[in-house]
């Protein structure tokens, strides 16, 4: 057995053993569904990052930058990741207050509508079930390629790797193994990137050399390669595409079920806020490392085929064998962590959200439903052809258009009704999926960002029209008002000070990053392209220079706004919160 196979095998065994051991403390459904609502910041952070980082990032997105969008992906300020912070502040903490076992269950409780809960559960099963197929097949194909095992054998290994502990331990096993997997692929990626960049002569030299590759002229510019043969005829076309897609993914990070559901497990609301803001840092760092490596691999070889294997090729060709094995083990861990999250969410929705009326669930029944769900996934993975991109139409941005408007308005709108919520979610879902399907089948070609925009606009229109024709019930009003009362335990000045450190870190990031990008990217780029001014200073008339300022313009104001919201919301001295604290004190006295 070679080093690659041995390293992957050892890492999988460790995940299965630790994930299974976590299940020893699972005694109740609350433990199984939401980890007993006791998870600390590190576990929520780990599962937030691990559940979104999968083979689609390490392979698909790395291929994207390798083929031409290196500069664009490196220079844009990370609009999407702000969804973590804004989602936690304006949705996640309220979701946790509901104490629902699933996000779909929250919608059912908020609007007193079993039909809405069922439809939300349906979108989870269809969307995340499709994503589960993709990441399982991706991990299986990678295992097969690295170890030489047949696809069927690799599929069973990958399937067992996440099914065993997810089935037994539920959310407790998922968040523990997610955190371990996050630490593995984060550390492996950091060391790998440092080694490769040093081999290329450092970051400045790497950027300068990349601009000189004739086969991919423009790859390091602020738009990447655009024009004939690409999806973006002009620079403005690329900017519109990038901004719209990033905003859609910000909504996904804010309310998407595999992200928002993590908040249900947090120990308290300060954990929700800290973990989400720290996730902004970790995800954008990982993305820049992975995207950067994808593009810089052109310095070693410009014709890697298929391009999705660019990091796999680098792991096998450019670094010491053990380091390459760790990176590949990390990529497989990223796939398995996403798979365990998707399996748990799909299984939970089938057991909790889909019946015509709430079931009297037991821990044993839920595990049986999870097992049947997992077996169905295994069979589908074997018989459906790999790389079934059609399923991708049902994930990601579809939750932005179907869940985004309803999720945020469920907290911030006093006028949205249960019928409006149901038909708003349904219209947003189908008016995203139908245009995407039409485009995929070649019936009518449209820009990639059209489906989420169409779905979101239609969803909002439907919500406003139906809300104007229906009435909010008293139960809905009371439930929403209760969501806006912070728990007394979170009205703690010391906790507030600790939580505010996270957005302060984001302010520091927004201030430092323009200097970092100007020093290590823009100046070497302009030196290589001849755009640097005669006195050696940066030419501010270029897109590459100007776009570095967006780091400050985006992250600093948002972080300041979040700091104000946190202070105001949890201030124990405010009149409203003083009443909450007095009521809590009276209840403790009676007990």
GUGU-291710 format. One record per residue (C-alpha): x, z, y; residue in three letters. Coordinates in steps of 0.2 Angstrom, whole numbers, padded with zeros to 4 digits, always signed. Each point is the difference from the previous one (the first is absolute). Layout:
// residues N
XZYALA ...
// end
This chain:
// residues 591
+0000+0000+0000UNK +0007-0005+0017UNK +0001+0011+0016UNK -0015-0008+0007UNK -0012+0003-0015UNK +0007+0017-0002UNK -0002+0006+0018UNK -0018-0007+0000UNK -0004+0008-0016UNK +0007+0017+0005UNK -0010+0000+0017UNK -0016-0005-0008UNK +0002+0014-0013UNK +0003+0013+0014UNK -0016-0006+0010UNK -0011+0001-0016UNK +0007+0017-0005UNK -0001+0008+0018UNK -0017-0008+0003UNK -0007+0006-0016UNK +0007+0018+0003UNK -0010+0000+0017UNK -0016-0001-0010UNK +0002+0017-0008UNK -0007+0008+0016UNK -0015-0012+0000UNK -0015+0011-0004UNK -0014-0007+0010UNK -0007-0016+0007UNK +0007+0005+0017UNK +0017+0000-0007UNK -0002-0016-0008UNK -0008-0010+0014UNK +0009+0008+0015UNK +0015+0010-0007UNK -0010+0016+0005UNK +0002-0004+0018UNK +0016+0009+0001UNK +0014-0013+0002UNK +0014+0003+0012UNK +0007-0012+0013UNK +0013-0007-0011UNK -0012-0005-0014UNK -0012-0008+0012UNK +0014-0009+0008UNK +0007-0006-0017UNK -0017-0006-0006UNK -0004-0009+0016UNK +0016-0010+0000UNK +0001-0003-0019UNK -0018-0006-0001UNK +0003-0014+0013UNK +0017-0005-0006UNK -0001-0011-0015UNK +0007-0017-0007UNK -0009-0009+0014UNK +0012+0008+0012UNK +0016+0000-0010UNK -0003-0018-0007UNK -0013-0009+0010UNK +0004+0006+0018UNK +0019-0001-0004UNK -0003-0018-0005UNK -0009-0003+0017UNK +0015+0005+0010UNK +0012-0008-0011UNK -0009-0017+0002UNK -0001+0001+0019UNK -0008+0015+0009UNK +0015+0012+0001UNK +0001+0001+0019UNK -0019+0002+0002UNK -0002+0014-0012UNK +0016+0009+0006UNK -0004-0001+0019UNK -0019+0004+0000UNK -0003+0018+0003UNK -0011+0005-0015UNK -0018-0001+0007UNK -0007+0003-0018UNK +0009+0016-0003UNK -0009+0008+0015UNK -0016+0000-0011UNK +0007+0015-0010UNK +0001+0011+0016UNK -0016-0007+0008UNK -0009+0001-0016UNK +0005+0018-0004UNK -0005+0005+0018UNK -0017-0009+0001UNK -0006-0001-0018UNK +0011+0009-0013UNK -0002+0018+0007UNK -0019-0003+0000UNK +0000-0007-0017UNK +0009+0016-0006UNK -0013+0011+0008UNK -0014-0009-0010UNK +0008+0007-0016UNK -0006-0015-0009UNK +0008-0004-0017UNK +0002-0018+0004UNK +0000-0011+0016UNK -0016-0009-0006UNK -0008+0017-0003UNK +0004+0004+0018UNK -0010-0015+0006UNK -0015+0005-0011UNK +0000+0018+0007UNK +0003-0006+0018UNK -0015-0012+0000UNK -0010+0009-0014UNK +0000-0017-0009UNK +0004-0002-0019UNK -0001-0019+0003UNK +0014+0001+0013UNK +0010+0011-0012UNK -0003-0013-0014UNK +0005-0015+0010UNK +0016+0009+0007UNK +0004+0004-0018UNK -0003-0018-0005UNK +0013-0006+0013UNK +0012+0012-0007UNK -0002-0005-0018UNK +0000-0019+0004UNK +0014+0001+0013UNK +0012+0013-0007UNK -0004-0005-0017UNK +0006-0018+0004UNK +0016+0008+0009UNK +0003+0011-0016UNK +0000-0016-0011UNK +0013-0008+0012UNK +0012+0015+0001UNK -0001+0003-0019UNK +0004-0018-0003UNK +0014+0000+0013UNK +0008+0015-0008UNK -0002-0007-0017UNK +0008-0017+0004UNK +0014+0009+0009UNK +0003+0011-0015UNK -0001-0015-0012UNK +0013-0010+0011UNK +0012+0015+0001UNK -0001+0007-0018UNK -0003-0016-0009UNK -0016+0007-0008UNK -0015-0011-0003UNK -0013+0001+0013UNK -0013+0008-0011UNK +0013+0014-0004UNK +0004+0002+0018UNK -0018+0001+0005UNK -0003+0014-0012UNK +0015+0010+0006UNK -0006-0003+0018UNK -0018+0005-0004UNK +0005+0016-0009UNK +0012+0005+0013UNK -0013+0003+0013UNK -0016+0002-0011UNK +0007+0015-0010UNK +0002+0012+0014UNK -0014-0007+0011UNK -0012+0002-0014UNK +0005+0018-0004UNK +0005+0007+0017UNK -0011-0010+0012UNK +0005+0002+0018UNK +0012+0014-0003UNK +0011-0011-0011UNK -0002-0015+0012UNK +0006+0009+0016UNK +0015+0008-0009UNK +0006-0016-0008UNK -0004-0010+0015UNK +0012+0012+0010UNK +0014-0001-0013UNK -0002-0019-0001UNK +0000-0001+0020UNK +0016+0010+0000UNK +0008-0011-0013UNK -0004-0017+0008UNK +0004+0007+0018UNK +0017+0006-0005UNK +0004-0015-0011UNK -0005-0012+0014UNK +0011+0009+0013UNK +0015+0001-0011UNK -0002-0018-0005UNK -0002-0007+0018UNK +0015+0010+0006UNK +0011-0007-0014UNK -0006-0018+0003UNK +0001+0000+0019UNK +0017+0007-0001UNK +0005-0014-0012UNK -0006-0013+0013UNK +0011+0008+0013UNK -0012+0012+0009UNK -0017-0003+0008UNK +0005-0009+0016UNK +0011-0012-0010UNK -0015-0003-0013UNK -0012-0004+0014UNK +0012-0012+0009UNK +0004-0009-0016UNK -0018-0002-0005UNK -0003-0010+0016UNK +0013-0013-0005UNK -0009-0004-0017UNK -0005-0018+0003UNK -0012-0001-0015UNK -0011+0013+0008UNK +0003-0002+0018UNK -0011+0012+0010UNK -0001+0013-0013UNK +0007+0013+0011UNK -0010-0004+0016UNK -0014+0011+0006UNK -0013-0012-0008UNK +0010-0004-0016UNK -0002-0018-0006UNK -0015-0009+0007UNK -0006-0018+0003UNK -0003-0014-0013UNK -0001+0006-0018UNK -0005+0018+0005UNK -0016+0009+0003UNK +0004+0001+0019UNK +0001-0016+0010UNK +0006+0010+0016UNK +0006+0017+0005UNK -0017+0005+0007UNK -0007-0004-0017UNK +0012+0012-0009UNK -0003+0014+0013UNK -0019-0001-0002UNK +0002+0000-0019UNK +0012+0015+0000UNK -0010+0011+0012UNK -0017-0003-0008UNK +0007+0003-0018UNK +0009+0016+0006UNK -0015+0006+0009UNK -0010-0003-0016UNK +0013+0009-0011UNK +0000+0015+0013UNK -0019+0001-0004UNK +0004+0000-0018UNK +0013+0014+0001UNK -0013+0010+0011UNK -0015-0001-0011UNK +0004-0010-0016UNK -0004+0010-0016UNK +0017+0001-0007UNK +0007+0007+0016UNK -0015+0010+0007UNK -0003+0009-0017UNK +0017+0008+0001UNK -0006+0011+0014UNK -0014+0008-0011UNK +0014+0008-0009UNK +0009+0008+0014UNK +0002+0019+0002UNK -0006+0000+0018UNK -0003-0012+0014UNK +0018+0003+0007UNK +0006-0007-0016UNK -0010-0016+0002UNK +0007-0003+0017UNK +0018+0004-0004UNK +0000-0010-0015UNK -0008-0015+0008UNK +0012+0000+0015UNK +0015+0002-0011UNK -0007-0015-0011UNK +0001-0011+0016UNK +0019+0003+0000UNK +0003-0002-0019UNK -0011-0015-0002UNK +0008-0009+0015UNK +0017+0005-0006UNK -0003-0007-0017UNK -0007-0016+0006UNK +0014-0003+0011UNK +0013+0003-0014UNK -0010-0011-0012UNK -0004-0014+0012UNK +0018+0001+0007UNK +0007-0002-0017UNK -0011-0014-0004UNK +0006-0010+0015UNK +0018+0005-0002UNK +0001-0006-0018UNK +0002-0018+0008UNK +0018+0005+0004UNK +0003+0001-0019UNK -0011-0014-0006UNK -0013-0011+0009UNK -0009-0007-0015UNK -0005+0014-0011UNK -0015-0005-0011UNK -0013+0006-0001UNK +0002+0009+0017UNK -0010+0015-0006UNK +0015+0005-0010UNK +0012+0001+0015UNK +0003+0019-0001UNK +0001-0001-0019UNK +0013-0013+0001UNK +0010+0010+0012UNK -0001+0016-0011UNK +0007-0010-0014UNK +0013-0010+0010UNK +0006+0009+0015UNK +0002+0019-0003UNK +0007+0011-0014UNK -0010+0000-0016UNK -0007+0018+0001UNK -0005-0002+0019UNK -0009-0017-0005UNK -0009+0009-0014UNK -0005+0014+0011UNK -0008-0012+0013UNK -0009-0009-0014UNK -0006+0016-0007UNK -0006+0004+0017UNK -0010-0016+0002UNK -0008+0003-0017UNK -0004+0018+0006UNK -0008-0007+0015UNK -0011-0011-0010UNK -0005+0014-0012UNK -0004+0012+0014UNK -0012-0012+0007UNK -0007-0003-0017UNK -0003+0018-0003UNK -0009+0002+0017UNK -0011-0015-0003UNK -0005+0005-0018UNK -0004+0018+0006UNK -0011-0007+0014UNK -0009-0013-0010UNK -0003+0013-0014UNK -0006+0013+0012UNK -0012-0012+0008UNK -0007-0006-0017UNK -0003+0018-0005UNK -0006+0007+0017UNK -0007-0013+0011UNK -0009-0014-0011UNK -0015+0008-0008UNK -0017-0001+0007UNK +0001+0019+0002UNK +0014+0013+0000UNK +0006+0003-0018UNK +0003+0018-0007UNK +0019-0004-0002UNK +0012+0010-0010UNK +0019-0001-0001UNK -0001-0007-0018UNK -0013-0013+0005UNK +0010-0006+0015UNK +0016-0002-0011UNK -0010-0011-0012UNK -0006-0011+0014UNK +0017-0001+0006UNK +0007-0005-0017UNK -0014-0014-0002UNK +0005-0006+0017UNK +0018-0001-0004UNK -0003-0009-0017UNK -0010-0013+0009UNK +0014-0003+0013UNK +0012-0002-0014UNK -0010-0013-0009UNK -0003-0010+0016UNK +0019+0001+0004UNK +0003-0008-0017UNK -0013-0014+0001UNK +0000-0004+0018UNK +0015-0011+0006UNK +0013+0009+0009UNK +0001-0003+0019UNK -0018-0001+0002UNK +0000-0001+0019UNK -0018-0003+0001UNK -0002+0019-0002UNK +0010+0003+0015UNK -0015-0007+0010UNK -0009+0017-0004UNK +0013+0012+0006UNK +0009+0005+0015UNK -0008-0007+0016UNK -0017-0001-0009UNK -0001+0019+0002UNK +0004-0002+0019UNK -0016-0010+0003UNK -0011+0009-0012UNK +0006+0018+0001UNK +0008+0000+0017UNK -0015-0001+0012UNK -0011+0011-0011UNK +0013+0013-0003UNK +0005+0003+0018UNK -0018-0001+0006UNK -0005+0012-0013UNK +0010+0013+0010UNK -0001-0006+0018UNK -0018-0008+0001UNK -0015+0010+0002UNK -0011-0015-0001UNK +0005-0009-0017UNK -0013+0002-0013UNK +0001+0000-0019UNK -0007-0018-0001UNK +0012-0006+0013UNK +0014+0008-0010UNK -0005-0008-0016UNK -0003-0017+0006UNK +0015+0001+0012UNK +0012+0004-0014UNK -0008-0014-0011UNK +0000-0013+0013UNK +0018+0004+0005UNK +0005-0001-0019UNK -0008-0016-0004UNK +0003-0009+0017UNK +0019+0003-0004UNK +0000-0005-0018UNK -0011-0015+0002UNK +0011-0009+0013UNK +0016+0005-0009UNK -0007-0007-0016UNK -0005-0016+0009UNK +0018-0002+0007UNK +0008+0004-0017UNK -0011-0013-0009UNK +0005-0013+0013UNK -0018-0003+0006UNK +0005+0003+0018UNK +0017+0005+0006UNK +0001+0015+0013UNK +0014+0011+0007UNK +0003+0016-0011UNK -0007+0012+0013UNK -0017-0009+0001UNK -0008+0010-0015UNK +0004+0018+0006UNK -0005-0005+0018UNK -0017-0008-0005UNK -0003+0014-0012UNK +0003+0014+0013UNK -0010-0009+0014UNK -0015-0003-0012UNK +0001+0018-0006UNK -0001+0006+0018UNK -0014-0011+0005UNK -0010+0005-0015UNK +0003+0018+0003UNK -0006-0001+0019UNK -0015-0011-0004UNK -0007+0011-0015UNK +0004+0016+0009UNK -0010-0005+0015UNK -0015-0003-0012UNK +0002+0016-0011UNK +0001+0018+0004UNK +0013+0013-0004UNK -0007+0014-0010UNK +0002+0019+0004UNK +0010+0002-0016UNK +0012-0013+0006UNK +0002+0007+0017UNK +0003+0018-0006UNK +0013-0006-0013UNK +0010-0010+0013UNK -0001+0015+0013UNK +0007+0011-0014UNK +0015-0012-0003UNK +0005+0003+0018UNK +0003+0018-0002UNK +0018+0004-0005UNK +0003+0013-0013UNK +0004+0017+0007UNK +0016+0001-0011UNK +0007-0015+0009UNK -0002+0007+0018UNK +0017+0008-0001UNK +0013-0002+0015UNK +0015+0001-0012UNK -0007-0014-0011UNK -0004-0011+0016UNK +0018+0002+0005UNK +0007-0006-0017UNK -0012-0014-0001UNK +0005-0006+0018UNK +0018-0003-0006UNK -0006-0015-0010UNK -0007-0010+0015UNK +0015+0006+0010UNK +0011-0009-0013UNK -0010-0016+0003UNK +0004+0001+0018UNK +0018+0002-0003UNK -0001-0015-0012UNK -0009-0011+0013UNK +0014+0005+0013UNK +0015-0003-0012UNK -0006-0016-0009UNK +0001-0012+0015UNK +0019+0005+0002UNK +0003-0002-0019UNK -0008-0017+0000UNK +0009-0006+0015UNK +0017+0006-0006UNK -0001-0005-0018UNK -0012-0015+0000UNK -0003-0008+0017UNK +0018+0000+0007UNK +0008-0007-0017UNK -0014-0013-0001UNK +0003-0006+0018UNK +0019+0000-0002UNK -0002-0011-0015UNK -0013-0012+0008UNK +0009-0001+0017UNK -0014+0008+0009UNK +0010+0016+0006UNK +0003+0000+0019UNK +0018-0005+0006UNK +0004+0018+0004UNK -0005+0005-0018UNK -0016+0009+0005UNK -0017-0004-0009UNK -0010-0014+0005UNK -0017+0007+0004UNK -0009-0016+0001UNK -0001-0002-0019UNK -0013+0006-0011UNK +0012+0009-0011UNK +0005+0011+0014UNK -0017+0003+0008UNK -0009+0004-0017UNK +0012+0015-0002UNK -0009+0009+0014UNK -0016+0000-0010UNK +0007+0014-0011UNK -0001+0012+0015UNK -0017-0008+0007UNK -0009+0003-0017UNK +0007+0016-0007UNK +0003+0011+0015UNK -0018-0001+0008UNK -0008+0002-0017UNK +0010+0015-0005UNK -0004+0008+0017UNK -0018-0003-0002UNK +0000+0008-0018UNK +0009+0015+0007UNK -0013+0002+0013UNK -0014-0002-0013UNK +0008+0013-0012UNK +0003+0013+0014UNK -0018-0002+0006UNK -0008+0000-0017UNK +0009+0015-0007UNK +0002+0010+0015UNK -0005+0018-0005UNK -0003+0005+0018UNK -0013-0013+0004UNK -0018+0006+0002UNK -0007-0010-0015UNK +0014+0005-0012UNK -0002+0018+0006UNK -0018+0000-0007UNK +0006-0007-0016UNK +0013+0013-0002UNK -0012+0014+0004UNK -0012-0007-0013UNK +0014+0000-0013UNK +0004+0018+0004UNK -0018+0005-0002UNK -0001-0008-0017UNK +0016+0008-0005UNK -0007+0017+0006UNK -0016-0002-0010UNK +0010-0005-0016UNK 
// end
